[in-house]
Amino acid sequence: MIRLGLSEDHTIVRWALREALNKAGDIDVVGEAGTAEETLKMIQDVRPDVLLLDITLPDRSGFDVLSDLRQIDTAPLVVVLTWHTEPSYTARAIAAGAHGYVTKSVSPQDLLDAIRAVSRGEQVIPPGVEALLEQSEHPAGALTAREQQVMEMLARGLTNREIAEHLQISIKTVDTHRGHVLKKLGLRNNSELTRFAVKHGYVAL
């Protein structure tokens, strides 16, 4: 039996998934969550074997969840389930630790097959993404973890002051990180930074 956790912010979608997956016979939905924080707590509480994870959550992104899961020894295998079809999103999710990537347009059987395959230790990715995964460097690979964090927050529209408060660093330090990001990526301003972040799957529109 595959112990499955659901992370999806839309209650009706979560209900539909739970109802459908519990009928599969070999899958037991043991936990649900609608936010990133609820997801991490659910994982600690019920320890699912596989997590079905939406990228777009109301408080933090699914990428943030993937990053946090790296610090958990008993972290589940992760299948990302999302509307985002861009190869860059898939490549980033797999690089962040996801074991499978499935779009919400797939058939129910394909979703079941993906969950079962990942539970066996296999990787499930859409066609055409392999080439992206084989690239030696991601476009933002030169950024430090903190610079990437600042880039994502700027792209989501946060001000330097808001970022400084959230990360508990000075506004001057935020501005320094912003300058490094622009220089390393060859960008001129926040508008270009936002376009870059959206194009490469760091933030969703």
NORTA-V615006 format. One record per residue. RES is the residue in one letter. PSI is psi as a letter, one per 30 degrees, with the letter a starting at -180 (999 if undefined). NEAR is the number of other ideal C-beta (glycine too) atoms within 8 Angstrom. D_CENTER is the distance of its C-alpha to the mean C-alpha in Angstrom with 1 decimal. Layout:
# NORTA-V615006
res:RES psi:PSI near:NEAR d_center:D_CENTER
res:RES psi:PSI near:NEAR d_center:D_CENTER
This chain:
# NORTA-V615006
res:M psi:k near:5 d_center:25.4
res:I psi:j near:11 d_center:21.6
res:R psi:j near:11 d_center:20.4
res:L psi:k near:15 d_center:17.3
res:G psi:k near:18 d_center:15.0
res:L psi:k near:13 d_center:13.6
res:S psi:j near:17 d_center:10.9
res:E psi:k near:13 d_center:11.8
res:D psi:f near:8 d_center:13.4
res:H psi:j near:7 d_center:16.3
res:T psi:e near:6 d_center:19.0
res:I psi:e near:6 d_center:20.8
res:V psi:e near:8 d_center:18.0
res:R psi:e near:12 d_center:17.3
res:W psi:e near:8 d_center:21.1
res:A psi:e near:8 d_center:21.4
res:L psi:e near:12 d_center:18.8
res:R psi:e near:11 d_center:20.6
res:E psi:e near:8 d_center:24.0
res:A psi:e near:9 d_center:23.3
res:L psi:e near:12 d_center:21.6
res:N psi:f near:9 d_center:24.2
res:K psi:f near:6 d_center:26.8
res:A psi:f near:8 d_center:25.6
res:G psi:e near:4 d_center:27.9
res:D psi:g near:6 d_center:25.8
res:I psi:k near:12 d_center:22.7
res:D psi:j near:8 d_center:22.9
res:V psi:j near:12 d_center:20.3
res:V psi:f near:8 d_center:20.8
res:G psi:l near:11 d_center:18.4
res:E psi:l near:11 d_center:16.6
res:A psi:l near:12 d_center:14.6
res:G psi:f near:12 d_center:14.0
res:T psi:l near:11 d_center:12.2
res:A psi:e near:14 d_center:9.9
res:E psi:e near:8 d_center:13.2
res:E psi:e near:10 d_center:14.7
res:T psi:e near:15 d_center:12.0
res:L psi:e near:11 d_center:12.8
res:K psi:e near:9 d_center:16.5
res:M psi:e near:14 d_center:16.5
res:I psi:e near:17 d_center:15.3
res:Q psi:e near:7 d_center:18.1
res:D psi:e near:7 d_center:20.6
res:V psi:f near:9 d_center:20.5
res:R psi:i near:8 d_center:18.7
res:P psi:l near:13 d_center:17.5
res:D psi:e near:8 d_center:17.7
res:V psi:k near:15 d_center:14.7
res:L psi:k near:15 d_center:11.7
res:L psi:j near:13 d_center:10.8
res:L psi:k near:14 d_center:7.5
res:D psi:k near:12 d_center:7.1
res:I psi:e near:13 d_center:4.5
res:T psi:j near:10 d_center:7.7
res:L psi:l near:15 d_center:9.1
res:P psi:f near:5 d_center:12.5
res:D psi:e near:6 d_center:12.4
res:R psi:l near:8 d_center:9.2
res:S psi:l near:12 d_center:5.7
res:G psi:f near:15 d_center:3.0
res:F psi:e near:11 d_center:2.6
res:D psi:e near:9 d_center:6.0
res:V psi:e near:15 d_center:6.2
res:L psi:e near:14 d_center:5.7
res:S psi:e near:9 d_center:8.1
res:D psi:e near:10 d_center:10.3
res:L psi:f near:14 d_center:10.6
res:R psi:f near:8 d_center:12.3
res:Q psi:f near:4 d_center:15.0
res:I psi:j near:9 d_center:15.8
res:D psi:e near:3 d_center:18.4
res:T psi:g near:6 d_center:18.2
res:A psi:k near:8 d_center:14.4
res:P psi:l near:12 d_center:14.0
res:L psi:k near:11 d_center:13.0
res:V psi:k near:15 d_center:9.7
res:V psi:j near:17 d_center:9.9
res:V psi:k near:14 d_center:7.2
res:L psi:j near:11 d_center:9.6
res:T psi:l near:13 d_center:9.5
res:W psi:f near:7 d_center:12.2
res:H psi:j near:10 d_center:10.9
res:T psi:f near:7 d_center:13.3
res:E psi:k near:7 d_center:13.3
res:P psi:e near:9 d_center:13.5
res:S psi:e near:10 d_center:11.9
res:Y psi:e near:13 d_center:8.5
res:T psi:e near:14 d_center:9.2
res:A psi:e near:14 d_center:10.7
res:R psi:e near:13 d_center:8.0
res:A psi:e near:15 d_center:5.6
res:I psi:e near:14 d_center:9.0
res:A psi:f near:8 d_center:10.1
res:A psi:f near:9 d_center:7.5
res:G psi:f near:10 d_center:8.9
res:A psi:k near:12 d_center:7.9
res:H psi:f near:11 d_center:11.4
res:G psi:l near:15 d_center:11.3
res:Y psi:j near:15 d_center:10.1
res:V psi:k near:14 d_center:12.2
res:T psi:l near:11 d_center:13.0
res:K psi:f near:7 d_center:14.7
res:S psi:f near:5 d_center:17.9
res:V psi:l near:9 d_center:18.6
res:S psi:l near:5 d_center:21.5
res:P psi:e near:7 d_center:21.3
res:Q psi:e near:6 d_center:22.9
res:D psi:e near:9 d_center:20.2
res:L psi:e near:11 d_center:17.5
res:L psi:e near:11 d_center:19.9
res:D psi:e near:9 d_center:20.6
res:A psi:e near:13 d_center:17.0
res:I psi:e near:16 d_center:16.7
res:R psi:e near:10 d_center:20.1
res:A psi:e near:10 d_center:19.4
res:V psi:e near:16 d_center:16.4
res:S psi:f near:10 d_center:18.5
res:R psi:f near:6 d_center:21.2
res:G psi:g near:5 d_center:19.2
res:E psi:l near:7 d_center:18.7
res:Q psi:k near:7 d_center:15.9
res:V psi:j near:12 d_center:15.2
res:I psi:l near:10 d_center:14.3
res:P psi:l near:10 d_center:15.9
res:P psi:k near:3 d_center:19.1
res:G psi:f near:6 d_center:19.4
res:V psi:f near:13 d_center:16.2
res:E psi:e near:7 d_center:18.2
res:A psi:e near:7 d_center:19.9
res:L psi:e near:10 d_center:16.9
res:L psi:f near:10 d_center:15.8
res:E psi:f near:6 d_center:19.5
res:Q psi:k near:8 d_center:19.7
res:S psi:f near:3 d_center:20.6
res:E psi:k near:6 d_center:18.9
res:H psi:l near:9 d_center:15.8
res:P psi:e near:7 d_center:17.3
res:A psi:g near:11 d_center:16.0
res:G psi:f near:6 d_center:16.8
res:A psi:f near:6 d_center:19.8
res:L psi:k near:12 d_center:18.1
res:T psi:l near:6 d_center:18.1
res:A psi:e near:6 d_center:15.2
res:R psi:e near:8 d_center:17.0
res:E psi:e near:12 d_center:17.7
res:Q psi:e near:11 d_center:14.2
res:Q psi:e near:9 d_center:13.5
res:V psi:e near:14 d_center:16.7
res:M psi:e near:15 d_center:15.8
res:E psi:e near:12 d_center:12.7
res:M psi:e near:11 d_center:14.9
res:L psi:e near:15 d_center:17.8
res:A psi:f near:13 d_center:16.0
res:R psi:f near:7 d_center:15.2
res:G psi:g near:4 d_center:18.9
res:L psi:k near:8 d_center:19.5
res:T psi:l near:5 d_center:22.9
res:N psi:e near:9 d_center:23.8
res:R psi:e near:7 d_center:25.4
res:E psi:e near:9 d_center:22.4
res:I psi:e near:13 d_center:20.2
res:A psi:e near:13 d_center:23.1
res:E psi:e near:7 d_center:23.4
res:H psi:e near:8 d_center:19.8
res:L psi:f near:10 d_center:19.7
res:Q psi:h near:5 d_center:23.4
res:I psi:l near:6 d_center:24.7
res:S psi:l near:6 d_center:27.4
res:I psi:e near:8 d_center:27.2
res:K psi:e near:6 d_center:28.9
res:T psi:e near:9 d_center:26.3
res:V psi:e near:14 d_center:23.6
res:D psi:e near:9 d_center:25.9
res:T psi:e near:8 d_center:26.4
res:H psi:e near:11 d_center:22.7
res:R psi:e near:13 d_center:22.6
res:G psi:e near:8 d_center:25.6
res:H psi:e near:11 d_center:24.2
res:V psi:e near:15 d_center:21.1
res:L psi:e near:12 d_center:23.4
res:K psi:e near:7 d_center:25.8
res:K psi:e near:9 d_center:23.5
res:L psi:f near:12 d_center:21.9
res:G psi:h near:4 d_center:25.2
res:L psi:l near:9 d_center:24.4
res:R psi:f near:4 d_center:27.0
res:N psi:a near:7 d_center:25.5
res:N psi:f near:7 d_center:22.7
res:S psi:e near:6 d_center:22.9
res:E psi:e near:10 d_center:22.4
res:L psi:e near:15 d_center:19.5
res:T psi:e near:11 d_center:17.8
res:R psi:e near:8 d_center:18.6
res:F psi:e near:14 d_center:17.2
res:A psi:e near:13 d_center:13.8
res:V psi:e near:12 d_center:13.6
res:K psi:e near:7 d_center:15.1
res:H psi:g near:11 d_center:12.8
res:G psi:g near:11 d_center:9.5
res:Y psi:f near:13 d_center:9.0
res:V psi:l near:10 d_center:9.8
res:A psi:k near:7 d_center:10.6
res:L psi:999 near:3 d_center:14.3
